[in-house]
């Protein structure tokens, strides 16, 4: 089973936060901040479309196999 991760950011923000989801399920755990202009983030967003979350927030759900961002 691949580890799942989430990037969540306010609309128009230069920064988002990365969280990982434990393999057994449960609440996401904060893993760090990411710059939304990072080429790895941009490549991920080109493959996995973000979706609107609460209010003006956006988020993208992905697996470790889809990006090296959650490998750390």
N, C-alpha and C positions, 0 to 999 in steps of 0.2 A: 504494500500500500504506500503510495507517495504522500509525503508530507504536504499539507495544504497551507497556503498563505494568503494574506489579504493586504492590499495597499488601500488606504483610505485617505482622502484629502479634500479640503474645501475647494469649491469651484474657483479656478483662477489662481490658486496658491502655487508657489514654487516648491513647496515641501509637502510630503505626505508621510504617514507613518505605516510601517510594516509590522504585521503581526503574523505569528504562526499559530496553527491550530494543532493541538496535540493529536497524535495518531489515533488515540482511543476516543477522540471527540472532546467536547467540552468547550470552554470559552477560549477565544483567541488570546495569545500572550504577546505583549509588545516586544518587538525585536529590534527596533531602531527607526531612525528617520531616513527617508530617501528624497533625493532631489528629483523633482518631476521631469527635469530636462536631461537627466542622466540617460545616455544612449540605451542602456539596458532596460530602463523603465519605458522609454519610448518604443523600443522593439517589442516589449511585452504588450503594451497598449495597442500596438498595430495587429497583434495576433489575438488578443483576448479583449473584446470590447468592454469598457467600463460601464457600470450601471449607476443610476442615481440612487443615493441612499437617503438618509434623513436630511430634510431641508436642502441646503446648498452643497451637501457632501456628495462625493463620488467614491466608488470603490470598485476594485477588480479582484476577483478570486482566481487563484491559479495554484498549480502544483509545483513542487521543486523541479520537476522535469521540464517545466515551461520556462524557467528563468533561474539564473544563478544568484538572484537577489536573496533567496531564502536559504542558500547553502551555508551561510555563516553560522 
